[in-house]
Amino acid sequence: MPPAHRLIAIVGRPNVGKSTLFNRLIGKRRSIVTDEPGITRDRIYGTTRWNGRSFEIVDTGGIVPGDETEIPRKIVEQAQVAIDHASLIFLVVDGRTAIAAPDQELARLLRKAGKTVFLVVNKIDSGKQNSDTGEFFRLGFRDVFPVSAEHGRGITELLDQVAIAMPVEDEVQETPEIRIAIIGRPNVGKSTLLNRLVGEDRAMVSPVAGTTRDAVDSVVESDGTTFRFVDTAGIRRKGKTELKAEKLSVLMARRHMEQSDVAILLIDGTQGVTAVDAHIGGYAHEAHRSVIIVVNKWDVVQKSHTVTADFEKDIREKLKFLSFAPIVFISAKTGQRVQKLYGAIKEVYAARFQRVPTSELNELFREGTFGRGGLPADVKIRYIAQVKTNPPTFVMFSNKLSKLHFSFERFVENRIRQKFPFAGTPIIIRQRLRRGGTSRGGARKQ
């Protein structure tokens, strides 16, 4: 949780432009924005900098006071947590419509909370509309700001007042962190796992599949290491995503996964490995993310003396491209073995930055030990070197360039992993022409 003394919470009823304002303030598309109301459900955090100072901002779901159905009730619970931890509240209203009953009820609740509130009248796209904001003073707040979050109008004035209202403090030096994306099909327990890891109801948990739409992130400090967990929306096959918001959720889930260091691929232990699990795992592999395969709901799986070994065998057969990924069996609901994930994350993260000396690599591949499978007779690999980390990338220098058969690349990868496991981390094999050789063909990227 960001420090309360520099946290701004954005609240309001559905579809008044809270997420558009949030994205405008942090300078990137972090929250999903569509014409459909109720897209944001959890708390979404970001950072904005203004005049050399930084402020944490939290976007919340659209609040409908008095609605006790499950999703709206949980949105209110999440928003209340944000309000409790914030020192400044942006109450966002729609400047194109009259004051609504939910606006009045929210204003009453915020006055009762005793927090500093800026009333942000959104969708004021021109100076001519400024006069229309007068009626919003009826909500009882002194600080009223007409803005257009979509076009950026009035944002400078708003941030200037934020800098005045928020206390000046010494900037805290940011510490390096491991970014972990929790990915998987809908309803496999991603939000439950996040809440268990964080130790609070950080993400909304519901038996309704597809509850999480935005990515939700939380920072955890453990044994001197900072972990940033990102709970993403459940990913379905393209043909199964019909709503515009759901399609955007999938795109955002993939984007956040691609920006992570480690992906936790969560699988439902009661259902086994599905084609969609393989599809999602493929996204992580294509993005060269480190991967931990986590089998959830293991507490309700019927046990036998071979059940774990049988499940592992099924995973290895159906997810062959993730053969390097460790497998952990947990129950997010009960907490069984969840803490083991911290050690696994640190191990696979460290492997991303492991560097192998060229001398040790070439000791593995002495003359005649590269093998000939798939390697053209006139191509000779002179030596191999690791050229970068994150992810580990190796280059084979040869007398000429020729397209390499995947079986040869697999042989080289397996040979490397025999001595240097690179746990949970993909490695990239490339070919490069050694000086003095003949250039033909091209390099192949695995």
Wavefront OBJ file of the C-alpha trace (Angstrom):
o trace
v 0.000 0.000 0.000
v 1.460 3.437 -0.968
v 2.034 5.909 1.890
v -1.247 7.566 2.890
v 0.344 11.021 3.081
v 0.853 11.065 -0.691
v -2.044 8.892 -1.899
v -4.909 10.308 -3.961
v -8.094 8.244 -4.367
v -10.354 8.784 -7.383
v -13.999 7.959 -6.611
v -17.371 8.541 -8.226
v -20.405 6.825 -9.633
v -20.083 4.653 -12.771
v -19.178 6.153 -16.139
v -18.181 9.654 -15.040
v -14.634 9.256 -16.442
v -12.606 8.164 -13.416
v -10.388 5.766 -15.374
v -9.869 8.322 -18.152
v -8.711 10.822 -15.514
v -6.483 8.195 -13.899
v -4.823 7.375 -17.230
v -4.380 11.074 -17.991
v -2.697 11.706 -14.638
v -0.244 8.801 -14.813
v 0.469 9.408 -18.503
v -0.334 5.931 -19.812
v -3.232 3.605 -20.403
v -3.267 1.662 -17.146
v -7.026 1.379 -16.520
v -9.431 0.094 -19.162
v -11.650 2.775 -20.686
v -14.803 2.007 -22.697
v -18.340 3.352 -22.988
v -19.583 0.450 -20.872
v -20.135 1.452 -17.223
v -18.680 -0.582 -14.377
v -15.471 -1.696 -16.080
v -13.115 -0.868 -13.199
v -13.917 -3.018 -10.172
v -10.740 -3.308 -8.127
v -8.270 -0.704 -6.904
v -5.749 0.238 -9.599
v -2.587 2.090 -8.544
v -0.293 4.382 -10.480
v 2.144 7.265 -9.989
v 2.166 10.813 -11.327
v 4.999 13.347 -11.111
v 4.437 17.085 -10.998
v 6.972 19.853 -10.449
v 9.590 17.382 -9.286
v 7.306 15.586 -6.825
v 5.577 12.230 -7.110
v 2.091 11.240 -5.960
v 0.438 7.853 -5.809
v -3.040 7.630 -7.340
v -5.631 4.883 -6.958
v -8.524 4.383 -9.371
v -11.648 2.736 -7.956
v -14.764 1.151 -9.371
v -17.960 3.065 -9.955
v -19.796 3.352 -6.639
v -23.556 2.866 -6.444
v -24.499 3.537 -2.801
v -27.155 1.214 -1.461
v -26.791 -1.485 -4.144
v -26.268 -4.682 -2.132
v -25.854 -7.120 -5.036
v -22.506 -8.906 -4.925
v -20.343 -7.051 -7.457
v -21.495 -3.483 -6.584
v -21.153 -4.272 -2.864
v -17.573 -5.486 -3.325
v -16.744 -2.435 -5.460
v -17.844 -0.242 -2.553
v -15.677 -2.301 -0.176
v -12.616 -1.830 -2.402
v -13.289 1.894 -2.811
v -13.689 2.306 0.952
v -10.222 0.808 1.514
v -8.781 3.352 -0.950
v -10.610 6.220 0.788
v -9.412 5.108 4.225
v -5.759 5.060 3.103
v -5.798 8.284 1.062
v -5.105 11.823 2.242
v -6.762 13.491 -0.743
v -9.940 12.426 -2.575
v -10.972 13.307 -6.126
v -14.773 13.051 -6.285
v -15.445 12.905 -10.015
v -18.842 13.921 -11.415
v -20.168 14.216 -14.950
v -20.331 17.883 -15.939
v -22.700 17.140 -18.828
v -25.489 15.875 -16.575
v -27.329 17.188 -13.544
v -26.295 16.165 -10.051
v -27.496 12.608 -9.484
v -28.604 10.964 -6.258
v -25.422 8.783 -6.118
v -23.342 11.998 -6.390
v -25.148 13.463 -3.391
v -24.825 10.283 -1.341
v -21.109 9.984 -2.138
v -20.566 13.625 -1.190
v -22.293 12.990 2.137
v -20.131 9.914 2.834
v -16.924 11.769 1.976
v -17.776 14.761 4.176
v -18.382 12.285 6.992
v -14.943 10.693 6.350
v -13.283 14.011 7.136
v -10.816 13.831 4.210
v -9.728 16.683 1.933
v -11.905 16.435 -1.187
v -11.410 17.995 -4.603
v -14.619 17.978 -6.624
v -13.560 17.214 -10.206
v -16.265 18.130 -12.721
v -15.309 16.078 -15.751
v -16.272 16.290 -19.437
v -16.008 20.084 -19.538
v -14.477 20.270 -23.003
v -14.679 24.038 -23.571
v -14.657 27.321 -21.674
v -18.311 27.860 -22.577
v -19.235 24.947 -20.330
v -17.453 26.362 -17.269
v -20.549 28.294 -16.239
v -22.413 24.980 -16.032
v -20.284 23.874 -13.099
v -21.869 26.337 -10.656
v -24.583 23.955 -9.522
v -21.974 21.416 -8.340
v -21.062 23.713 -5.432
v -24.325 22.408 -3.953
v -22.426 19.227 -3.090
v -20.700 21.178 -0.345
v -17.058 21.262 -1.421
v -14.997 24.428 -1.709
v -12.459 23.151 -4.241
v -14.187 22.576 -7.594
v -12.174 21.880 -10.762
v -13.735 21.792 -14.253
v -11.657 19.435 -16.398
v -11.734 17.346 -19.533
v -9.860 14.145 -18.698
v -10.140 13.014 -22.302
v -8.555 16.154 -23.774
v -6.355 17.196 -20.831
v -8.142 20.473 -20.220
v -7.821 21.769 -16.617
v -5.393 19.037 -15.537
v -2.525 21.499 -14.993
v -4.611 23.620 -12.619
v -5.753 20.499 -10.775
v -2.203 19.226 -10.247
v -0.974 22.659 -9.156
v -3.521 22.569 -6.335
v -2.601 18.976 -5.492
v 1.015 20.095 -4.985
v -0.190 22.807 -2.605
v -2.545 20.523 -0.678
v -0.168 17.563 -0.292
v 2.628 17.856 2.303
v 6.199 18.248 1.082
v 8.425 15.312 1.973
v 11.785 13.877 1.137
v 11.602 11.633 -1.901
v 11.877 7.974 -0.991
v 14.494 6.121 -2.991
v 12.785 3.426 -5.002
v 14.132 -0.082 -4.455
v 14.424 -2.686 -7.206
v 11.476 -5.019 -7.396
v 10.461 -8.288 -9.040
v 7.333 -7.899 -11.110
v 5.139 -11.014 -11.205
v 2.023 -11.424 -13.368
v -0.577 -13.964 -12.248
v -2.103 -15.332 -15.458
v -4.631 -18.025 -16.250
v -8.136 -18.875 -17.347
v -11.128 -17.189 -15.693
v -12.047 -18.461 -12.241
v -8.929 -20.533 -11.535
v -8.238 -18.551 -8.354
v -5.928 -15.732 -9.454
v -7.469 -13.088 -7.206
v -7.662 -15.507 -4.286
v -3.950 -16.227 -4.731
v -3.121 -12.512 -4.829
v -5.091 -11.897 -1.653
v -3.344 -14.818 0.053
v 0.096 -13.573 -0.994
v -0.627 -10.023 0.102
v -2.475 -10.954 3.261
v -5.532 -8.786 2.648
v -8.548 -8.617 0.356
v -6.539 -6.689 -2.213
v -8.386 -8.036 -5.275
v -12.085 -8.672 -5.477
v -12.862 -12.387 -5.155
v -16.139 -13.791 -6.425
v -17.372 -17.128 -7.792
v -18.508 -15.221 -10.889
v -16.023 -15.973 -13.691
v -14.370 -12.883 -15.145
v -14.703 -10.667 -12.056
v -11.256 -9.113 -12.541
v -11.103 -6.903 -15.625
v -8.261 -4.503 -14.967
v -4.903 -5.756 -13.781
v -4.567 -5.269 -10.034
v -1.139 -4.915 -8.486
v 0.169 -5.091 -4.944
v 3.645 -4.664 -3.486
v 4.904 -7.079 -0.846
v 8.190 -6.883 1.084
v 9.561 -10.294 2.087
v 13.043 -11.117 3.381
v 14.537 -7.948 1.914
v 13.019 -8.439 -1.539
v 10.219 -6.354 -3.071
v 7.610 -8.304 -5.017
v 5.016 -6.561 -7.200
v 2.177 -8.964 -7.931
v -0.178 -8.193 -10.808
v -3.502 -10.035 -10.888
v -4.723 -10.042 -14.487
v -8.096 -10.730 -16.032
v -8.865 -14.314 -16.984
v -7.835 -15.040 -20.572
v -10.139 -16.977 -22.874
v -9.726 -18.020 -26.476
v -10.399 -15.148 -28.895
v -13.636 -16.721 -30.113
v -14.953 -16.833 -26.546
v -14.554 -13.102 -25.863
v -17.606 -11.248 -27.102
v -17.888 -8.062 -25.055
v -15.640 -5.156 -25.987
v -14.602 -4.735 -22.345
v -13.636 -8.384 -22.062
v -11.528 -8.215 -25.226
v -9.750 -5.164 -23.833
v -9.216 -7.016 -20.564
v -7.457 -9.834 -22.388
v -5.258 -7.379 -24.292
v -4.375 -5.595 -21.055
v -3.647 -8.927 -19.336
v -1.187 -9.819 -22.083
v 0.409 -6.370 -21.930
v 0.953 -6.582 -18.171
v 2.315 -10.102 -18.530
v 4.771 -8.892 -21.187
v 5.933 -6.129 -18.819
v 6.560 -8.574 -15.979
v 9.698 -10.497 -15.061
v 7.940 -13.674 -13.952
v 4.591 -15.162 -14.962
v 2.715 -17.454 -12.587
v 0.617 -19.701 -14.834
v -2.255 -20.766 -12.599
v -3.977 -24.059 -13.437
v -7.136 -25.475 -11.842
v -6.112 -28.758 -10.215
v -9.695 -30.020 -10.279
v -9.922 -29.676 -14.063
v -6.429 -30.592 -15.232
v -4.443 -28.981 -18.021
v -6.661 -27.604 -20.789
v -5.999 -26.311 -24.288
v -6.625 -22.777 -23.008
v -3.950 -23.248 -20.321
v -1.506 -24.193 -23.077
v -2.666 -21.190 -25.118
v -1.980 -18.815 -22.200
v 1.339 -20.473 -21.394
v 2.270 -19.918 -25.022
v 1.784 -16.173 -24.591
v 4.271 -16.149 -21.712
v 6.770 -18.260 -23.660
v 6.520 -16.047 -26.746
v 7.196 -13.013 -24.545
v 10.286 -14.766 -23.068
v 8.951 -14.438 -19.527
v 10.192 -16.656 -16.721
v 7.385 -19.044 -15.769
v 6.248 -20.910 -12.675
v 3.424 -23.389 -13.237
v 1.168 -23.309 -10.177
v -1.542 -25.931 -9.721
v -4.289 -24.463 -7.536
v -7.172 -26.023 -5.555
v -4.961 -28.962 -4.611
v -6.802 -29.213 -1.285
v -9.940 -30.559 -3.006
v -8.243 -32.910 -5.463
v -8.868 -36.565 -4.619
v -5.543 -37.930 -3.475
v -3.746 -41.144 -4.379
v -0.113 -42.210 -4.076
v 0.509 -41.247 -7.719
v -1.764 -38.211 -8.151
v 1.040 -35.610 -7.979
v 3.359 -37.532 -10.297
v 0.500 -38.169 -12.744
v -0.425 -34.485 -12.797
v 3.180 -33.442 -13.356
v 3.465 -35.927 -16.240
v 0.303 -34.489 -17.818
v 1.706 -30.961 -17.524
v 5.013 -31.952 -19.118
v 3.240 -33.677 -22.002
v 0.797 -30.847 -22.730
v 3.149 -27.948 -21.987
v 6.363 -29.274 -23.522
v 7.479 -25.776 -24.455
v 7.567 -24.937 -20.717
v 9.718 -27.926 -19.761
v 12.051 -25.561 -17.877
v 9.284 -24.221 -15.604
v 9.080 -25.479 -11.998
v 5.720 -26.844 -10.825
v 4.206 -25.932 -7.444
v 0.988 -27.436 -6.021
v -0.959 -25.076 -3.751
v -4.310 -24.149 -2.320
v -4.826 -20.404 -2.503
v -7.999 -20.788 -0.457
v -6.332 -22.486 2.533
v -2.830 -21.074 2.032
v -1.304 -24.534 1.599
v 2.269 -24.168 0.230
v 1.557 -20.601 -1.008
v 4.585 -19.232 0.855
v 6.812 -21.577 -1.186
v 6.094 -19.345 -4.165
v 8.333 -16.592 -2.808
v 11.385 -18.856 -2.964
v 10.447 -20.113 -6.422
v 9.999 -16.555 -7.701
v 13.407 -15.473 -6.399
v 15.028 -18.547 -7.965
v 13.590 -18.068 -11.463
v 14.170 -14.303 -11.334
v 17.837 -14.847 -10.449
v 18.121 -17.281 -13.355
v 17.088 -14.517 -15.771
v 20.293 -12.680 -14.869
v 22.621 -15.659 -14.653
v 25.686 -15.311 -16.862
v 27.861 -18.235 -17.957
v 31.536 -17.578 -18.758
v 32.455 -18.275 -22.376
v 35.214 -20.656 -21.284
v 32.739 -22.843 -19.384
v 30.296 -22.830 -22.278
v 32.890 -23.965 -24.754
v 34.067 -26.666 -22.372
v 30.593 -28.100 -22.938
v 30.905 -27.823 -26.705
v 34.356 -29.065 -27.515
v 35.196 -29.922 -31.120
v 32.880 -32.671 -32.294
v 30.386 -32.396 -29.454
v 27.920 -30.010 -31.103
v 26.293 -32.948 -32.862
v 25.225 -33.044 -36.499
v 21.466 -33.473 -36.213
v 19.920 -30.825 -38.456
v 23.262 -29.077 -38.965
v 24.303 -28.803 -42.648
v 27.533 -30.680 -43.443
v 29.368 -27.542 -44.556
v 28.462 -25.545 -41.430
v 30.813 -25.622 -38.483
v 30.084 -24.026 -35.110
v 33.340 -22.439 -33.961
v 32.304 -21.412 -30.461
v 29.366 -20.226 -28.374
v 28.991 -17.246 -26.034
v 26.318 -15.717 -23.848
v 25.729 -12.170 -25.113
v 23.030 -10.913 -22.744
v 20.757 -11.707 -19.824
v 17.083 -11.038 -19.080
v 16.424 -13.410 -20.758
v 19.684 -15.356 -21.217
v 20.698 -15.169 -24.870
v 23.391 -17.269 -26.518
v 25.064 -16.849 -29.887
v 26.729 -19.667 -31.839
v 29.477 -18.349 -34.103
v 29.797 -20.374 -37.298
v 31.776 -20.358 -40.533
v 28.586 -19.514 -42.491
v 24.996 -18.688 -41.734
v 22.419 -21.334 -42.466
v 18.934 -21.921 -41.125
v 19.299 -24.297 -38.203
v 16.884 -27.152 -37.636
v 14.901 -26.836 -34.419
v 16.218 -30.214 -33.251
v 19.779 -28.855 -33.314
v 18.765 -25.775 -31.360
v 16.975 -28.002 -28.871
v 20.145 -30.101 -28.535
v 22.199 -26.986 -27.778
v 19.626 -25.724 -25.264
v 19.437 -29.078 -23.492
v 23.218 -29.279 -23.322
v 23.378 -25.850 -21.694
v 20.615 -26.681 -19.207
v 22.323 -29.916 -18.172
v 24.983 -27.893 -16.393
v 23.287 -24.497 -16.054
v 19.599 -25.196 -15.370
v 18.281 -21.613 -15.778
v 15.279 -22.650 -13.699
v 11.976 -21.291 -14.939
v 13.645 -19.108 -17.537
v 13.587 -19.440 -21.322
v 16.838 -19.080 -23.194
v 17.316 -17.714 -26.694
v 19.683 -19.349 -29.193
v 20.965 -17.318 -32.148
v 23.549 -17.875 -34.864
v 26.107 -15.338 -36.014
v 28.776 -15.345 -38.685
v 32.312 -15.534 -37.382
v 34.645 -12.991 -38.951
v 36.204 -14.419 -42.055
v 33.239 -16.711 -42.741
v 30.748 -16.672 -45.593
v 27.356 -15.034 -45.057
v 24.461 -17.115 -46.284
v 20.968 -17.610 -45.014
v 19.967 -15.921 -41.775
v 19.861 -16.174 -38.055
v 17.166 -18.115 -36.317
v 15.570 -16.958 -33.074
v 14.082 -19.484 -30.691
l 1 2 3 4 5 6 7 8 9 10 11 12 13 14 15 16 17 18 19 20 21 22 23 24 25 26 27 28 29 30 31 32 33 34 35 36 37 38 39 40 41 42 43 44 45 46 47 48 49 50 51 52 53 54 55 56 57 58 59 60 61 62 63 64 65 66 67 68 69 70 71 72 73 74 75 76 77 78 79 80 81 82 83 84 85 86 87 88 89 90 91 92 93 94 95 96 97 98 99 100 101 102 103 104 105 106 107 108 109 110 111 112 113 114 115 116 117 118 119 120 121 122 123 124 125 126 127 128 129 130 131 132 133 134 135 136 137 138 139 140 141 142 143 144 145 146 147 148 149 150 151 152 153 154 155 156 157 158 159 160 161 162 163 164 165 166 167 168 169 170 171 172 173 174 175 176 177 178 179 180 181 182 183 184 185 186 187 188 189 190 191 192 193 194 195 196 197 198 199 200 201 202 203 204 205 206 207 208 209 210 211 212 213 214 215 216 217 218 219 220 221 222 223 224 225 226 227 228 229 230 231 232 233 234 235 236 237 238 239 240 241 242 243 244 245 246 247 248 249 250 251 252 253 254 255 256 257 258 259 260 261 262 263 264 265 266 267 268 269 270 271 272 273 274 275 276 277 278 279 280 281 282 283 284 285 286 287 288 289 290 291 292 293 294 295 296 297 298 299 300 301 302 303 304 305 306 307 308 309 310 311 312 313 314 315 316 317 318 319 320 321 322 323 324 325 326 327 328 329 330 331 332 333 334 335 336 337 338 339 340 341 342 343 344 345 346 347 348 349 350 351 352 353 354 355 356 357 358 359 360 361 362 363 364 365 366 367 368 369 370 371 372 373 374 375 376 377 378 379 380 381 382 383 384 385 386 387 388 389 390 391 392 393 394 395 396 397 398 399 400 401 402 403 404 405 406 407 408 409 410 411 412 413 414 415 416 417 418 419 420 421 422 423 424 425 426 427 428 429 430 431 432 433 434 435 436 437 438 439 440 441 442 443 444 445 446
